[in-house]
Amino acid sequence: MIEPWQLPLLFATAFAAGFVDAIAGGGGLITVPVLMSLGLTPQEALGTNKLQASFGSGSAAGHYARAGVVPPSDCRRGFALTFLGAAFGTVVVQRLDPTFLKRVIPILLLVVAAFVLLKPRLGEADIHPRLGRAGFDLLFGLGIGFYDGFFGPGTGTFWALAYLLGLGFNLTKATGYTKVMNFASNLSSLLFFLLGGHVLFRAGLVMGAGQWWGARLGATLVVRRGARFIRPVFFGVVLALTLKLLYDARRN
């Protein structure tokens, strides 16, 4: 059970996570370990995390939409496919061992970090898209959506890179679209955790309030400052996520 004195800690944790997540993803690096440290089972920590993360991704997505970064009508197909992919991934993870992904994902994230470091002008402006929109939504909506439901770490990073390279978006636009797709997969996974009874509502709602305001602040700064502000945070989150996953893999 979550004690009353722990609720302000959870609010502050979620605020920080929402702020970081709205800019570059990786908020789960902050929230899941804190929830686990308070004695929640892995299922409860992940389910409660999906509840509070839905507030953060929803807040950021709404802000990007109101700022004109993301037209909602342009996201319908991608949102639906991502929701479907995440639902499938959440079902499959309950039957299969995700050990393989735990070993492979840190390597992929290191490749992403190296690519971003070696391409200092990546995301400063829109470039010619390499994929058609329908094919992009189908491939990455189902693929990254499945990954988020099945395992999850680095989802925002993979989405941002997909938009940068696949559709040629600038980094601000890619970040906005990423949060819409994160919202889709968060809602989908949350539904299954609710059905399994693995969500602590009091903790999740308090954290959801923190996520909402943290994500709003982060999204506001992204819209105002653009790629030069996003890049160092994005790179730092990728490295932190990689080191965390490598540590976990070695410990297990």
N, C-alpha and C positions, 0 to 999 in steps of 0.2 A: 504494500500500500504506500502511496505517496503521502508524506507528512505535510501539514500546512506550511511549515517553515521552508520546505523545499520548493514551493511554487514560485516565489520570486526568483530563485536560482534558475528554474526552468524557463521562466519568461525571459530573463536576461540571455540565457543560452540561445534560445530560439531567435531573439532579436539579432544577435550577432550572426547566427547561421543564416537568417533570412537576408541580411545585408550582403553577406558574401555570396550567397547562392544567386541572388538577383543579378550580380555582376559577372560571376564566372562559374557558378555551380559549386558543388562540393560541400553544401551545408550539412549533409549527413555525416561528414567527418567530425563535426562538432556535436550534433545532437544525439546520435546513436550511442557513442561511448558514455555520454553523461547519463542517458536513460539506463544503460546497462549497469553503470556504477551505483545506481539507486536501488538495485536489486530486481529489476524487471527481467523476466525470461527473454531469450532472444526473440521469440514470437511477439511478446508484448512490446518489446522495444521497437521492433520493426513496424508493427501495426500502429502504435502510437506515433511513431515518427512519420508514417504516411499521412496520418490525420493532420498533424501540425504542418507538414510540408505542403499539403494541399492549400492551406491558407497562404503560405508564402508564395508558391508558384502562381496561385490565383491572383494575389495582390500585384505581383510583378507583371503578370500577363495583362491584367486590366490597365495598369499604368502605361505600359508600352502601347496598348491599343488606343488609349485616350490621347497619347502624345503623337499618334499618327505613325509610329514605327511599324506597327503590325496591323494591317486591315483584317478584322475578324473574318470577313467573307473569304479571305485568301487561305484560311487555316482549316476550313471545315473538313475537307477530305483527309488531310494529314492528321488532324485531331482524332477523327474516327478510326483511322488505321492504327494510330499509336495506342489508342484505348484498347483496340482489339488485340494488338500485339502484346501489350502488357498483361491483359487478362490471360492470354495463352501462356505467357512466361510464368505468371504466378501459379497457375495450375501445374505446369510441368516441374517447377522447382520443388514441389512437394513430393515428387516421385523420383527425381534424379539427383545425383550428387554434383554440386557445382564446383568441385575441386579443380577441374580442368580450367574453368574460367578464372579461378583465383590465381592460378599460376600464369596464365596467358595475359590477363588484363594489365598487370604492371608493366610488362614489356611493351604493349601497345601504347600505354600512356607515356612511357619514355620516348617512344618514337614521336608521339604528338608534341611533347615538350621540345625535342630536338628540332622538329619541323618549324614550330613557332619561333624558336630562338634564331634559326638560320634564315627565316623569312621576316625580317623586321618590319616590312611594309605590308605584311599580310593583313587584310581587313580594313585598310585605310579608305578604300573606295570599292564600289561595286565593280566586278569584272564579268566577262562573258560566261554564262552558265555552261556547265559541261553536261548536264542532264536535263531532260524534259521534266516539267513539274509533276505530271502524273506518275512517271516512273520513279522520280525521287520520293514522292509521298509513299508509294507502295513499298519501295525497297527499304527506306529508312524508317518509315512509320511502323511497319511490321517488325523490322529487324531491331532497331534501337528500343522500340516499345517492348518487344519480347525480352531484350536484355535487361531493361529496367525492372520488369516484373520478375525475372529469373535471378538476377544478381544485383545490379544497380550502380555500384560505385563508378563514377566517371561518366554517367549518362549525359549530363549537361555539357561536358567537354566534347564528347563524341557528336552530340547534336550541333554544337557550335561549329566544329570543324567540318561537318557534313554540309552545313549551309554555306560556309566560306568557300569550300572547294567544289561542291556539287552544283550549287545555284549561283555562286559568285557574289554572295551578299557581302556588304561591309560588316565590320565586327559589331557595331551597334545594332544593326538590323538582325544579324545572326543571333545575337544575345536575346533580342526581343522574341523572335520566333521560337528560340529554344525554350523559353519559359512557358509558352503556350503548350508546347509538346510535353514538357515536364508536368504541367497541370493535368494533361490527359492521362499520362501513365500513373501519376500519383492517385488520381481519382479511381482508376481501374483497379490498382493494387489495393487501395483502401477498401473497396467494396468486398474483396475476398477476405481481407483480414477482419472486417466487420462480421461477415458470415461465420468466420471461425471463432469469434468471440475474443480476439486478441488485441483489442483497443481499449486503453484506459482513457475515458472521456475527460475527466477533470484535468489530468495532466496534459492531454492532447489539446484541449481547448485553451488552456492558459498559454501553452506554447504557441498555439495557433495565433493568439493575439500578438505575441512577440514577433512571430514570423511575419505577420501582416505588416506591421510598422517597419520592421527591419528591411523587408523586401521593397516596401514603398520608397524608403530612403535610398536604397541601393539603385533601384531603377531610375529614380530622379537624377542621381549623379551620372549614370550612364548616358541618359538622354542629353544632359547638359554638357558633358565633357568628352564623350565619344571614345574612339579607339585608343587614344593615348592613355586614357585612364583605365580602360578595361585590360589592356595587354599585360601589365605587370601583375595585376591581381589574377588574371587567367593563368599566367605562367606559374605563379606561386601556388595556386590551387592544384594544378596538374602535378607539380613536384611533391607537394604535401600528400596528395592522394596516392601517388606512386610509392613513396616511402612508407606510408601507412600499410598499404597492401603487401609490400615486400616484407615488412616486419611481421605482419600477421601470418604470411605464408611460411616464413622461417620458424616462427614460434610454434606453428601447428605441425 
